[in-house]
Structure formats: structure tokens, C-alpha cells
Amino acid sequence: MKSMNIKLIIGLVLLVALARLSPHPWNVTPVGALALFCGAYLPRRIAWLVPVCTTLAVDMMIGLYNPILMAFVYGAFACSTVIGSSWFRC
């Protein structure tokens, strides 16, 4: 990947993490938007890692919760990258 693309991804990850840490309305999912974006623009083998690792990093900061529920949440974000790669591939 190009240096500009890596800088863009890092910037988006930081912005999403900040948005997730700050107070926001219910059902606002910046990580879901990041997952769709990564699915559309990143290589498929690493696209799912970005939203899952971002979610895990923020969850480590704000506190972990039920592991079964977390697995479903992380799986849903990984599935969002599949949707992004199949519907929005550029």
C-alpha cells in the first residue's frame, strides 16, 4: 500500500477510536462505517483486522464485557468488511 493510504487508515482509526470514546447518540457506529470503508478499499485478507483491532483497543480502555457478546460484536464488524468488499469494491 502507498504511504498516503497508510496515513489515511491510521487517521481514520484514530478518529473512530476517539468517536467511540466520546459520548455519542445511541446506534451511532463509527466502527461499522470504518468496517465498510476498509472492506471497500483495503486488501481482503487484512480489511477485517482494522475494525476488529480498533474495537478491541477501545474495549481494553473502557472495559471488557461478556466474551460471548463480544465475539458476536466483533464478528458483525468482520462481516461488515465482507459487505464492504462485495458491494462497494472500487
Contacts in CASP RR format, 6 or more apart in sequence:
PFRMAT RR
TARGET T0000
AUTHOR 0000-0000-0000
METHOD contacts of the structure
MODEL  1
MKSMNIKLIIGLVLLVALARLSPHPWNVTPVGALALFCGAYLPRRIAWLV
PVCTTLAVDMMIGLYNPILMAFVYGAFACSTVIGSSWFRC
1 42 0 8 1.000
1 43 0 8 1.000
5 41 0 8 1.000
9 38 0 8 1.000
9 42 0 8 1.000
9 50 0 8 1.000
12 34 0 8 1.000
12 37 0 8 1.000
13 34 0 8 1.000
13 50 0 8 1.000
13 54 0 8 1.000
15 30 0 8 1.000
16 30 0 8 1.000
16 31 0 8 1.000
16 33 0 8 1.000
16 34 0 8 1.000
16 54 0 8 1.000
17 54 0 8 1.000
17 57 0 8 1.000
17 58 0 8 1.000
19 28 0 8 1.000
19 30 0 8 1.000
20 30 0 8 1.000
20 31 0 8 1.000
20 54 0 8 1.000
20 55 0 8 1.000
20 58 0 8 1.000
21 58 0 8 1.000
21 61 0 8 1.000
21 62 0 8 1.000
24 30 0 8 1.000
31 51 0 8 1.000
31 54 0 8 1.000
31 55 0 8 1.000
31 77 0 8 1.000
32 51 0 8 1.000
32 77 0 8 1.000
32 80 0 8 1.000
34 50 0 8 1.000
34 51 0 8 1.000
34 54 0 8 1.000
35 48 0 8 1.000
35 50 0 8 1.000
35 51 0 8 1.000
35 77 0 8 1.000
35 78 0 8 1.000
35 80 0 8 1.000
35 81 0 8 1.000
35 84 0 8 1.000
36 80 0 8 1.000
36 81 0 8 1.000
36 83 0 8 1.000
36 84 0 8 1.000
36 88 0 8 1.000
37 84 0 8 1.000
38 47 0 8 1.000
38 48 0 8 1.000
38 50 0 8 1.000
38 51 0 8 1.000
38 81 0 8 1.000
38 84 0 8 1.000
39 47 0 8 1.000
39 48 0 8 1.000
39 80 0 8 1.000
39 81 0 8 1.000
39 82 0 8 1.000
39 83 0 8 1.000
39 84 0 8 1.000
39 85 0 8 1.000
39 88 0 8 1.000
39 89 0 8 1.000
40 84 0 8 1.000
40 85 0 8 1.000
40 87 0 8 1.000
40 88 0 8 1.000
40 89 0 8 1.000
40 90 0 8 1.000
41 90 0 8 1.000
42 50 0 8 1.000
44 81 0 8 1.000
44 85 0 8 1.000
47 81 0 8 1.000
47 85 0 8 1.000
48 77 0 8 1.000
48 78 0 8 1.000
48 81 0 8 1.000
48 82 0 8 1.000
51 77 0 8 1.000
51 78 0 8 1.000
51 80 0 8 1.000
51 81 0 8 1.000
52 74 0 8 1.000
52 75 0 8 1.000
52 77 0 8 1.000
52 78 0 8 1.000
55 73 0 8 1.000
55 74 0 8 1.000
55 77 0 8 1.000
56 74 0 8 1.000
59 65 0 8 1.000
59 70 0 8 1.000
64 70 0 8 1.000
END
